[in-house]
């Protein structure tokens, strides 16, 4: 069984209606009993002085809509667990503390909403909007007299940090007039309360996510005391920049270091090496640079990513964290919460810095690590995924602190945080595909930026004029991108196109006329007077290439996709879980191959077959692209307790016959080898 499907019938989708962007006086409409002003969904709010301006400005939720394969991916998500979790998982069900009940009242309701809400508005799905609105209305209508939001059963700052992110997105999408006053009153209360009750554990290590919401509100109100709150959060929060300026965690974190069995799991040493904390922390320096005004702070994010990649980097774009930093061995895993939080950090950091390398990293996660840990129908997920994943079963290896269920596919394997949190990955990526360039307090230099590539449609304002972009592409499965530009009137502005670092030889044309070759690893600026129907065509080179990893192993890449050998899969149901189930997967074919290709021979030894992108873009049954590689079995490379042994040092020698094996996109293969020994011949 290559991919399990639901045990019960699925609900159909609501008719998709598209988002209507108002450009005139904004009427007020009723939404589930709340007075909501239809928002200026095309308008962008820029950084106010004295904040250091961001390089780019993120478009409000709703300005970008998915199309093509990306829309199908979001529809699969809506039809899967994301669209139904509250119907059978009690932690986000009708008794949730975030709905006024006596159930789970900490992070899971806000986590779920942080993905459900943008998914609902990107698909304009009335059913999902109604689900999200229940949480929103309860939160906005049940604030305490002192300004505190959320369930009264706890006063932890951390879950409210997540709900604040939800409220910022909701306001952008709806313009609900209740949001800004509620946030302002809460922040005022917190500013007075933090000296007496400072940040602790999770909130202390994730303070930068709240700072982002504080600055979001400052840019809309101009209340200077909000910057005082941002400074207080920075003062009480963990000093991530200092940790990475002198990075000491260069090896796999041990159980002895964590002191898990002595009750120290939530103390600072363990939390500083926790994977999700580090994924969220990647945005810290850019966010703080807005307040500090320091370019050194702004650049610190690149140092952080460098250290994570150097000591814990994996071929799928992630760093190991199962669930603490775990070294370079591709048989170690990465927590799904870390994947989606790392993606969000990169989206935020890319907007602030304008560094194209952050877009490269974002695409690597979005097109590999994110779908690689979800079933094709998105009705089950893993807690931990491994690049070299030869079995998903009840074994304790290779985890230090996680349970034997950590790499099962299911409802809530190991721990339920990822069940609630993974929903934000695809929607927030979609909402970050395009950004606005330009300086604060003026629209004279405004333009649009293609930050990442996927089929989508954009409606926004540039220099006070409506601009519509339609991006048609099957990227990342092939390299052709077509962007049709339709301004409301003839208009001059720059369109910046991110050229990935791997894309030397990219070709660009405008209305069929070739432009100069862009530099790889840059933003290519097209400044011209645009008229309705102008067409920009990009052709990225898509030759296979080799990258080097643990023990000099090789991985095969093509564009932003990483490729894996897909091991035969036998899916065995462990238990039913309401509308879904938990699954083990056992291998049915050999997997211990060494590739013969290296950097100098990859063009001759690996061939490519492309096909149409099907209904399941990252599915194993009909992958849109396959690579065919020469390989030999390596009998001495084996698995113990369901985990592939560490890779032998390459190059290796094998006397086994030469075979041609098929490689598929990383996400398509749920059992896979991604980092291969390299054979001498």
Helices and strands as residue ranges (DSSP letters): E 28-31, E 34-37, E 56-58, E 64-66, H 68-79, H 81-84, G 85-87, G 90-92, G 97-99, H 108-123, H 126-141, H 157-174, H 178-193, H 201-205, H 207-221, H 225-236, H 240-245, H 255-258, G 260-262, H 268-272, H 275-281, H 284-292, H 295-312, E 333-335, H 336-353, H 356-364, I 365-370, H 371-372, E 384-386, H 417-421, H 424-430, E 434-437, E 447-450, E 456-462, E 465-473, E 480-487, E 491-499, E 507-510, E 513-514, E 522-530, E 534-539, E 545-548, G 550-552, E 554-558, E 561-566, E 569-577, E 580-587, E 593-595, H 602-605, E 606-610, E 625-633, E 639-640, E 643-644, E 659-665, G 666-668, E 672-673, E 677-678
